Amino acid sequence: MTEQPDLAQLTADGLLPIREVARITGVNAVTLRAWERRYGLIVPARTAKGHRLYEAGHVQRIRDILTWLNRGVAVSQIKPLLDTTTPPELPQQNQWSELVDELLQAIDRLSERHLDDAFNRAMALYPPRTLCQHLLQPLLAALDKRWRGQYGAALERVLFQSWLRSKLATRIYFNNRQQSGRPLLIASLDEEAFSPGLWLTAWMVSSTDCPVELVEWAVPLNELNLAVERVWPRGLLLYAGNCLSASCLQRHLPRLLEQSAAPLLVAGPAVHIHAPELRQHRGLLLADCPFDALQQLHHAGLLPGSEGSAS
């Protein structure tokens, strides 16, 4: 499904302003400008006042760029590849592993400033899904391994999780301020104070022109119906990073599915753990990772845009 641009946003020449291109593709205006200034990847037309205007070909070119990014190619290497369909041979030590190492070094030094500076540089060049797939997920995996039985792990974990929560909460807040319409309600089923998968999912969803209402800490499932009644969301996503209790699987979740007026999706590692039980419930959408959740929401029509906008 390819999203058609809002005709009200088109100029007389059929051109699109940058905010509409950002909405269609999921690549924010700051990143589009950086791709133009630094690498000449997209060169839009300009109005007499200097405002950027994009053709349909520019939108397709942005989607082609996203395809290469999701294959792990650095944005600085993409320009000569845009006219080929053959994936390049990527070096083992590519720019993503170098970025992960830089973030790990900042965490090792307990330097939130260096952590923030390195991530900000990456965030200016790459859309959220690319950053989650190639930077944050590998970083989280490396940290999980690093923190097993290591002296000082608790200190590093508090620093990193506080930073990441603050960073993603800020991006979700600003994304929400620029959007309208019914939100997606996202709630945690975990007892932990911080769930990275929950926040990554919320950030990626909020970057698809969909507002997000986030229930960060676990609440009784029967009370989530109150949230559905009051918020009137387009859908309810429950994120579960750990095993679910028997009462949740056998009583509370089926009751919520029966009573909820909103489509229901369960996401996270618990979906893989409890796949046989969860698949018994008709109408329940399932996704075992944030990327699969995004895809399921798109397929169900709960998110605006095309598959390209999720890339």
SENU-387155 format. One record per residue (C-alpha): residue number from 1; residue in one letter; x, y, z. Coordinates in nm, 4 decimals. Layout:
NUM/a/X/Y/Z
...
END
This chain:
1/m/0.0000/0.0000/0.0000
2/t/0.1438/0.3343/-0.1087
3/e/0.0123/0.6415/0.0679
4/q/-0.1203/0.9181/-0.1507
5/p/-0.0174/1.2697/-0.0508
6/d/-0.2754/1.5058/0.0909
7/l/-0.3913/1.7029/-0.2110
8/a/-0.4322/2.0108/0.0057
9/q/-0.0563/2.0049/0.0618
10/l/0.0319/1.9985/-0.3097
11/t/0.1461/2.3152/-0.4851
12/a/0.0116/2.4164/-0.8234
13/d/0.3020/2.2279/-0.9838
14/g/0.2255/1.9088/-0.7904
15/l/0.5175/1.9575/-0.5515
16/l/0.5205/1.8748/-0.1810
17/p/0.6562/2.0788/0.1126
18/i/0.9102/1.9168/0.3414
19/r/0.6646/1.8574/0.6275
20/e/0.4407/1.6502/0.3981
21/v/0.7352/1.4499/0.2645
22/a/0.8435/1.3841/0.6240
23/r/0.4939/1.2614/0.7078
24/i/0.4741/1.0308/0.4055
25/t/0.8211/0.8774/0.4371
26/g/0.8737/0.8816/0.8140
27/v/1.2043/1.0673/0.7722
28/n/1.1963/1.3913/0.9699
29/a/1.2756/1.7285/0.8177
30/v/1.6055/1.7656/1.0057
31/t/1.7320/1.4380/0.8562
32/l/1.6121/1.5287/0.5052
33/r/1.8032/1.8566/0.5241
34/a/2.1146/1.6769/0.6498
35/w/2.0987/1.4268/0.3618
36/e/2.0797/1.7190/0.1202
37/r/2.3507/1.9392/0.2733
38/r/2.6067/1.6742/0.3608
39/y/2.5659/1.4156/0.0880
40/g/2.3490/1.5604/-0.1906
41/l/2.1169/1.2608/-0.1750
42/i/1.8023/1.4626/-0.2477
43/v/1.8081/1.8038/-0.4119
44/p/1.4584/1.9565/-0.4002
45/a/1.3352/2.2640/-0.5805
46/r/1.3108/2.5914/-0.3899
47/t/1.0478/2.8614/-0.3687
48/a/1.1412/3.2279/-0.4039
49/k/1.1662/3.2365/-0.0229
50/g/1.3923/2.9305/-0.0117
51/h/1.1367/2.6715/0.1041
52/r/1.2028/2.3175/-0.0196
53/l/0.9581/2.1502/-0.2581
54/y/0.9754/1.7810/-0.3505
55/e/0.8582/1.5842/-0.6538
56/a/0.7178/1.2307/-0.6504
57/g/1.0584/1.1115/-0.7705
58/h/1.2178/1.2588/-0.4592
59/v/0.9785/1.0612/-0.2385
60/q/1.0719/0.7396/-0.4187
61/r/1.4405/0.8249/-0.3858
62/i/1.3960/0.8665/-0.0092
63/r/1.2357/0.5230/0.0057
64/d/1.5296/0.3811/-0.1902
65/i/1.7662/0.5411/0.0609
66/l/1.5731/0.3764/0.3446
67/t/1.6085/0.0403/0.1716
68/w/1.9872/0.0742/0.1650
69/l/1.9977/0.1997/0.5234
70/n/1.8045/-0.1049/0.6377
71/r/2.0640/-0.3247/0.4656
72/g/2.3228/-0.1703/0.6939
73/v/2.4817/0.0716/0.4470
74/a/2.6143/0.3987/0.5904
75/v/2.4372/0.7085/0.4631
76/s/2.7723/0.8428/0.3390
77/q/2.8046/0.5407/0.1051
78/i/2.4553/0.5417/-0.0438
79/k/2.4702/0.7968/-0.3272
80/p/2.6517/0.5751/-0.5823
81/l/2.4242/0.2821/-0.4922
82/l/2.0909/0.4452/-0.5677
83/d/2.0884/0.3275/-0.9296
84/t/2.1786/-0.0351/-0.8534
85/t/1.9818/-0.3249/-0.7064
86/t/2.2844/-0.5307/-0.6034
87/p/2.3624/-0.5138/-0.2289
88/p/2.7244/-0.4184/-0.1668
89/e/2.9754/-0.6303/0.0173
90/l/2.9766/-0.4708/0.3597
91/p/3.2926/-0.4713/0.5720
92/q/3.2701/-0.6695/0.8951
93/q/3.3667/-0.3644/1.1001
94/n/3.1132/-0.1234/0.9550
95/q/3.0058/0.2153/1.0808
96/w/2.7323/0.0677/1.3017
97/s/2.9725/-0.1439/1.5055
98/e/3.1948/0.1614/1.5414
99/l/2.8998/0.3631/1.6726
100/v/2.8052/0.0859/1.9162
101/d/3.1646/0.0813/2.0414
102/e/3.1584/0.4598/2.0861
103/l/2.8412/0.4398/2.2952
104/l/2.9816/0.1526/2.5014
105/q/3.2931/0.3572/2.5753
106/a/3.0774/0.6498/2.6899
107/i/2.8823/0.4170/2.9207
108/d/3.2070/0.2690/3.0531
109/r/3.3237/0.6223/3.1419
110/l/2.9809/0.7046/3.2878
111/s/2.9790/1.0026/3.0526
112/e/2.6204/1.0929/2.9723
113/r/2.7410/1.3916/2.7707
114/h/2.9496/1.1771/2.5333
115/l/2.6670/0.9240/2.5124
116/d/2.4242/1.1996/2.4198
117/d/2.6561/1.3664/2.1680
118/a/2.7248/1.0408/1.9828
119/f/2.3564/0.9484/1.9658
120/n/2.2543/1.2987/1.8565
121/r/2.4949/1.2792/1.5622
122/a/2.3410/0.9517/1.4532
123/m/1.9851/1.0763/1.5088
124/a/2.0453/1.3710/1.2743
125/l/2.1270/1.1319/0.9885
126/y/1.9053/0.8271/1.0383
127/p/1.5313/0.7701/1.0936
128/p/1.4123/0.5955/1.4109
129/r/1.3636/0.2472/1.2676
130/t/1.7147/0.2412/1.1233
131/l/1.8621/0.3596/1.4532
132/c/1.6664/0.1000/1.6491
133/q/1.7638/-0.1844/1.4178
134/h/2.1307/-0.1098/1.3609
135/l/2.2350/0.0879/1.6700
136/l/2.0104/0.0573/1.9737
137/q/1.9204/-0.3114/1.9493
138/p/2.2857/-0.4214/1.9051
139/l/2.3820/-0.1843/2.1873
140/l/2.1205/-0.3339/2.4192
141/a/2.2396/-0.6855/2.3332
142/a/2.6010/-0.5879/2.4036
143/l/2.5037/-0.4296/2.7353
144/d/2.3025/-0.7334/2.8414
145/k/2.6118/-0.9477/2.7888
146/r/2.8415/-0.6894/2.9500
147/w/2.6336/-0.6556/3.2654
148/r/2.6140/-1.0255/3.3537
149/g/2.7909/-1.0528/3.6874
150/q/3.0065/-0.7458/3.6282
151/y/3.1047/-0.5213/3.9166
152/g/2.9592/-0.1758/3.8477
153/a/2.6825/-0.3117/3.6236
154/a/2.4056/-0.1630/3.8384
155/l/2.5633/0.1818/3.8193
156/e/2.6036/0.1648/3.4408
157/r/2.2505/0.0316/3.4002
158/v/2.0971/0.3194/3.5970
159/l/2.2941/0.5777/3.3992
160/f/2.2101/0.4279/3.0616
161/q/1.8434/0.3537/3.1267
162/s/1.7818/0.6995/3.2740
163/w/1.9441/0.8561/2.9693
164/l/1.7577/0.6387/2.7183
165/r/1.4199/0.6908/2.8847
166/s/1.4711/1.0677/2.8911
167/k/1.5883/1.0697/2.5282
168/l/1.3008/0.8669/2.3897
169/a/1.0393/1.0367/2.6083
170/t/1.1498/1.3740/2.4699
171/r/1.1252/1.2518/2.1088
172/i/0.7809/1.0989/2.1716
173/y/0.6639/1.4227/2.3344
174/f/0.7696/1.6354/2.0387
175/n/0.6296/1.3858/1.7885
176/n/0.2959/1.3884/1.9710
177/r/0.2875/1.7698/1.9656
178/q/0.3030/1.7654/1.5861
179/q/0.0295/1.5067/1.5367
180/s/-0.3446/1.4857/1.5737
181/g/-0.6078/1.2175/1.5631
182/r/-0.6715/0.9152/1.7782
183/p/-0.3602/0.7823/1.9548
184/l/-0.2271/0.4312/1.9900
185/l/-0.2426/0.3312/2.3561
186/i/0.0700/0.1385/2.4610
187/a/0.0851/-0.0284/2.8026
188/s/0.3454/-0.2379/2.9811
189/l/0.2792/-0.5827/3.1215
190/d/0.6215/-0.5910/3.2929
191/e/0.6925/-0.5132/3.6558
192/e/1.0356/-0.3616/3.5819
193/a/1.0756/0.0145/3.6168
194/f/1.2169/0.0375/3.2631
195/s/1.1434/-0.1722/2.9559
196/p/1.3624/-0.0809/2.6536
197/g/1.1402/-0.2673/2.4084
198/l/0.8347/-0.0741/2.5249
199/w/1.0078/0.2598/2.4689
200/l/1.1581/0.1650/2.1326
201/t/0.8147/0.0545/2.0120
202/a/0.6535/0.3765/2.1330
203/w/0.9229/0.5890/1.9680
204/m/0.8925/0.4158/1.6317
205/v/0.5123/0.4344/1.6394
206/s/0.5182/0.8048/1.7278
207/s/0.7456/0.8614/1.4275
208/t/0.4805/0.7326/1.1849
209/d/0.2473/1.0307/1.2229
210/c/0.0546/0.8493/1.4979
211/p/0.0164/0.9998/1.8484
212/v/0.1090/0.7711/2.1380
213/e/-0.0342/0.7462/2.4877
214/l/0.2062/0.5468/2.7031
215/v/0.1210/0.3627/3.0263
216/e/0.4764/0.2993/3.1387
217/w/0.4189/0.0954/3.4543
218/a/0.2077/-0.2184/3.4830
219/v/-0.1533/-0.1653/3.5918
220/p/-0.4282/-0.4267/3.6421
221/l/-0.5484/-0.5390/3.3009
222/n/-0.9108/-0.4820/3.3960
223/e/-0.8304/-0.1120/3.4464
224/l/-0.6986/-0.0770/3.0924
225/n/-1.0587/-0.0837/2.9730
226/l/-1.1013/0.2459/3.1580
227/a/-0.8129/0.3876/2.9556
228/v/-0.9694/0.2601/2.6321
229/e/-1.3020/0.4218/2.7245
230/r/-1.1447/0.7559/2.8153
231/v/-0.8667/0.7824/2.5578
232/w/-1.0619/0.6164/2.2737
233/p/-0.7434/0.4916/2.1034
234/r/-0.7155/0.3507/1.7535
235/g/-0.5646/0.0389/1.9122
236/l/-0.4179/-0.1027/2.2320
237/l/-0.0643/-0.2471/2.2326
238/l/0.0471/-0.4479/2.5359
239/y/0.4221/-0.4928/2.5639
240/a/0.5528/-0.7917/2.7607
241/g/0.9247/-0.8579/2.7869
242/n/0.8935/-1.1440/3.0367
243/c/0.6798/-1.4495/3.1095
244/l/0.3111/-1.3863/3.1735
245/s/0.1300/-1.5357/3.4702
246/a/-0.1248/-1.8125/3.4269
247/s/-0.4034/-1.5815/3.5486
248/c/-0.3036/-1.3203/3.2892
249/l/-0.3063/-1.5748/3.0068
250/q/-0.6188/-1.7630/3.1104
251/r/-0.8433/-1.4926/3.2587
252/h/-0.7377/-1.1304/3.2342
253/l/-0.6103/-1.1160/2.8776
254/p/-0.9083/-1.3061/2.7237
255/r/-1.1470/-1.0823/2.9202
256/l/-0.9704/-0.7684/2.8003
257/l/-0.9813/-0.8945/2.4419
258/e/-1.3536/-0.9626/2.4747
259/q/-1.4417/-0.6291/2.6350
260/s/-1.2040/-0.3863/2.4651
261/a/-1.3522/-0.1644/2.1974
262/a/-1.0056/-0.1209/2.0436
263/p/-0.8029/-0.3746/1.8428
264/l/-0.5533/-0.5487/2.0695
265/l/-0.1890/-0.6390/1.9984
266/v/0.0501/-0.8168/2.2353
267/a/0.4171/-0.7549/2.1596
268/g/0.7538/-0.8517/2.3059
269/p/0.9480/-1.1680/2.3950
270/a/0.6495/-1.3048/2.5888
271/v/0.4788/-1.3647/2.2540
272/h/0.7491/-1.6167/2.1636
273/i/0.7409/-1.7719/2.5110
274/h/0.3624/-1.8167/2.5164
275/a/0.2949/-1.8554/2.1428
276/p/0.0657/-2.1641/2.1682
277/e/-0.1592/-2.0073/2.4328
278/l/-0.1764/-1.6655/2.2694
279/r/-0.2535/-1.7986/1.9228
280/q/-0.5726/-1.9548/2.0558
281/h/-0.7355/-1.6135/2.0865
282/r/-0.9023/-1.5029/1.7643
283/g/-0.8578/-1.1386/1.6811
284/l/-0.5455/-1.0980/1.8960
285/l/-0.2518/-0.9533/1.7002
286/l/0.0921/-1.0840/1.7999
287/a/0.4457/-0.9524/1.7485
288/d/0.7608/-1.0761/1.9206
289/c/0.9716/-0.7609/1.8664
290/p/0.9197/-0.3842/1.8133
291/f/0.9811/-0.4129/1.4371
292/d/0.7249/-0.6889/1.3965
293/a/0.4811/-0.4832/1.6059
294/l/0.5220/-0.1900/1.3685
295/q/0.4587/-0.4157/1.0701
296/q/0.1513/-0.5730/1.2295
297/l/0.0076/-0.2316/1.3097
298/h/0.0594/-0.1223/0.9484
299/h/-0.1012/-0.4376/0.8092
300/a/-0.3983/-0.3925/1.0436
301/g/-0.4472/-0.0359/0.9217
302/l/-0.3800/0.1082/1.2673
303/l/-0.0909/0.3282/1.1507
304/p/-0.0902/0.5856/0.8725
305/g/0.1456/0.5628/0.5793
306/s/0.2982/0.2898/0.3691
307/e/0.5512/0.0209/0.4473
308/g/0.8131/0.2691/0.3368
309/s/0.7224/0.5081/0.6140
310/a/0.8072/0.2440/0.8668
311/s/1.1464/0.1814/0.7216
END
